[in-house]
Amino acid sequence: MTITQDDELQGLQVIGRIVANTVRAMSRALEPGITTRELDDIGRALLDAAGAVSAPEATYDFPGATCISVNEEIAHGIPGARVIKAGDLVNIDVSASKDGFFADTGATFQVPPVKQRMDQLCRDGQRAMQIGIAQVGHGKPLAGIGNAIGQFAQKRGYSLIRNLASHGVGRALHEEPSEIATWPTRGDRRRIHRGMVMTVEPFLSRGGLLAMDGADGWTLYADPPAPVVQYEHTIVATDKGAIIVTLPG
């Protein structure tokens, strides 16, 4: 989607706040003993109350309102009977639509007690996303996002999952520009233009290189097996940088 009018930006910001508030509320409910299905029920209730529709459910018939991935699961985890335990690493990914506008956001959380090594991975995962967002602006190369994130990851001894990319969003959950790498690439000569709506969502890892399909047809796992964190915002490109629309409020 390309934003051309103020009312389009406002519509995107409305759904952006809804999904951001949903992630925040779900993260606050994280505690040992809660199941991922119960956590998903909280997310569904919040989306329903705001008049929003789960995007993965409506678009792909995903078996849940939100994606909840625990520990070895790195993305697209199906909510179910899995019980959250102390020390778990939990990724919550919420995307939804309202009035024809789509927004997508997510974050990884630690269930206390917090482990210092994992806490650093989470902090650096957030930083990697921020570095990617800082590369967004009218006329800048799309590949600059992944190149900057890659430099950051390499300096700190991290790897990046190289087959889970950022993407265009706005009027659909996934649209052009597709396959925006969050790792270093060559040959991508596409440019960012003002009003372009996209996600920035690097998957930072301690050794994982690829996302591999699980037996359920949805859940993804790191190959080789390793801890992975993901942080994601939906942004709009402008002449002066990026407007983040998935902020709680």
C-alpha positions in Angstrom: 0.0 0.0 0.0 1.1 3.5 -0.6 -0.4 6.2 1.6 -1.5 9.2 -0.4 -4.1 10.9 1.9 -4.3 11.8 5.6 -7.4 9.6 6.2 -5.5 6.6 4.9 -2.7 7.2 7.5 -5.3 7.7 10.2 -7.0 4.4 9.3 -3.7 2.6 9.4 -2.9 4.2 12.8 -6.2 3.0 14.2 -5.6 -0.6 13.4 -1.9 -0.2 14.3 -2.8 0.9 17.9 -5.3 -2.0 18.2 -2.8 -4.7 17.3 -0.1 -3.0 19.5 -2.5 -2.8 22.5 -3.3 -6.4 22.0 0.3 -7.5 22.1 0.9 -5.5 25.2 -2.2 -6.9 27.0 -1.3 -10.5 26.0 2.3 -10.0 27.2 1.0 -8.7 30.6 -1.0 -11.9 31.0 2.0 -14.1 30.4 2.6 -16.2 33.5 3.4 -19.8 34.4 0.3 -22.0 34.1 -1.5 -20.1 31.3 -2.0 -22.0 28.1 -1.3 -20.5 24.7 -5.0 -21.0 23.9 -6.0 -18.9 26.9 -3.5 -16.3 25.8 -5.0 -16.3 22.3 -8.5 -16.0 23.8 -7.4 -12.7 25.4 -6.1 -11.5 22.1 -9.3 -12.5 20.3 -11.5 -10.8 22.8 -9.5 -7.5 22.5 -9.6 -7.6 18.7 -13.4 -8.3 18.8 -14.0 -5.5 21.2 -12.1 -3.1 19.0 -14.1 -4.2 15.9 -10.9 -5.7 14.3 -10.6 -9.0 12.5 -7.7 -11.4 12.9 -5.7 -11.2 9.6 -4.0 -14.7 9.6 -7.4 -16.3 10.5 -9.3 -14.4 7.8 -6.6 -14.5 5.1 -5.0 -17.9 5.5 -7.5 -19.8 7.7 -4.9 -19.9 10.5 -6.2 -21.9 13.5 -6.0 -19.0 16.0 -6.6 -15.3 16.3 -2.9 -14.7 17.0 0.4 -16.5 16.5 2.1 -17.6 19.7 5.5 -19.3 19.5 7.3 -20.8 22.5 11.0 -21.6 22.9 11.9 -23.9 20.0 9.0 -22.5 18.0 10.1 -19.3 16.3 7.0 -18.2 14.3 3.4 -19.1 13.4 2.9 -21.1 16.5 -0.7 -22.4 16.9 -2.4 -21.5 20.1 -3.4 -24.7 22.0 -2.9 -26.7 25.2 0.7 -25.9 25.7 1.3 -24.6 29.2 3.6 -21.6 29.6 6.4 -22.3 32.1 8.8 -20.1 34.1 11.7 -19.1 32.0 10.0 -19.6 28.7 10.7 -17.4 25.6 7.4 -16.5 24.0 6.8 -14.7 20.7 3.4 -13.0 20.3 2.5 -11.9 16.8 -0.7 -10.0 16.1 -2.0 -8.8 12.8 -5.5 -7.6 12.1 -7.7 -5.5 9.9 -10.3 -2.8 10.4 -12.2 -0.7 7.9 -10.0 -2.2 5.1 -6.7 -1.4 6.7 -4.2 -4.0 8.0 -1.3 -3.8 10.5 1.1 -6.3 11.8 3.3 -6.3 14.9 5.0 -8.7 17.2 7.5 -9.1 20.0 9.4 -11.7 22.0 9.0 -11.9 25.8 10.7 -13.8 28.6 8.6 -15.3 31.4 10.5 -14.7 34.7 12.9 -15.6 36.0 14.8 -13.6 33.3 18.0 -15.2 32.1 20.7 -12.6 31.4 21.9 -14.2 28.2 18.4 -14.3 26.8 17.7 -10.8 28.1 20.6 -9.6 26.0 19.3 -11.4 23.0 15.9 -9.8 23.4 17.5 -6.3 23.8 19.6 -6.8 20.8 16.6 -8.1 18.8 14.8 -4.9 19.5 17.9 -2.9 18.6 18.1 -4.8 15.3 14.6 -3.8 14.4 15.2 -0.2 15.3 18.4 -0.2 13.1 16.3 -1.5 10.2 13.6 1.1 10.7 16.3 3.9 10.7 17.1 2.9 7.1 13.6 3.7 5.9 13.0 6.9 4.0 12.0 8.1 0.5 14.6 7.2 -2.1 16.6 4.9 0.1 17.3 1.3 -1.0 15.2 -1.5 0.4 18.3 -3.6 0.7 19.7 -1.0 3.1 17.4 -2.4 5.8 18.9 -5.9 5.7 22.5 -4.6 5.2 22.4 -2.5 8.3 20.8 -5.2 10.4 23.4 -7.7 9.1 26.3 -5.4 10.1 24.8 -5.1 13.6 24.3 -8.9 13.9 27.8 -9.7 12.7 29.5 -7.4 15.1 27.7 -9.0 18.0 28.1 -12.6 16.9 24.5 -13.2 16.0 22.9 -14.9 13.0 19.8 -14.0 11.1 17.0 -16.2 9.9 17.3 -15.8 6.2 13.9 -17.0 4.8 11.5 -15.0 7.0 11.4 -11.5 5.4 9.6 -8.2 6.0 6.8 -7.4 3.6 4.4 -4.8 2.3 1.1 -4.4 4.2 -1.8 -2.0 4.5 -4.7 -3.2 2.3 -3.8 -6.8 2.8 -1.7 -8.7 5.3 1.0 -9.5 2.6 1.4 -7.3 -0.4 4.1 -5.5 -2.5 6.9 -4.9 -1.8 7.3 -8.6 -1.0 10.3 -10.4 0.4 12.1 -7.4 2.0 15.3 -9.0 3.3 16.3 -8.3 6.9 19.7 -9.8 6.2 22.5 -8.7 3.8 21.7 -9.2 0.1 23.0 -8.2 -3.3 21.1 -7.4 -6.4 18.0 -5.9 -4.9 17.8 -2.5 -6.6 14.3 -1.6 -5.4 13.9 1.8 -3.7 11.6 3.0 -0.9 9.1 5.7 -1.9 7.1 8.1 0.3 3.9 6.6 1.6 5.1 3.0 1.3 3.7 0.8 4.0 5.8 -2.2 5.2 6.9 -4.2 8.2 10.4 -4.3 9.6 10.8 -7.6 11.4 14.3 -9.2 11.8 14.6 -12.6 13.4 17.8 -12.5 15.4 19.4 -15.7 16.6 22.3 -17.4 18.4 23.0 -19.7 15.5 19.8 -20.3 13.6 20.0 -19.6 9.8 16.7 -20.8 8.4 13.0 -21.4 9.4 11.9 -24.9 8.8 8.3 -26.2 8.7 7.0 -28.3 11.5 4.6 -31.3 11.3 1.5 -29.2 11.9 2.0 -27.3 8.6 2.2 -23.9 10.4 4.7 -23.7 13.2 8.3 -22.8 12.2 11.5 -23.9 13.9 15.1 -22.7 13.6 17.6 -24.7 11.6 20.1 -25.4 13.1 18.2 -25.3 16.4 19.0 -22.1 18.3 17.2 -19.4 20.3 15.5 -16.8 18.1 13.8 -13.5 18.9 11.6 -11.4 16.6 10.4 -7.8 16.9 8.1 -6.2 14.3 6.5 -2.9 13.6 4.4 -1.7 10.7 5.8 1.6 9.3 5.1 4.2 6.7 8.0 5.7 4.8 8.3 9.5 4.5 10.8 12.0 3.2 12.2 12.3 6.8 12.2 8.7 7.8 9.6 6.2 9.1 6.3 6.7 10.9 5.7 3.7 13.2 1.9 3.0 13.3 2.0 0.0 15.6 2.5 1.8 18.9 0.2 1.2 21.9 -1.9 4.1 23.1 
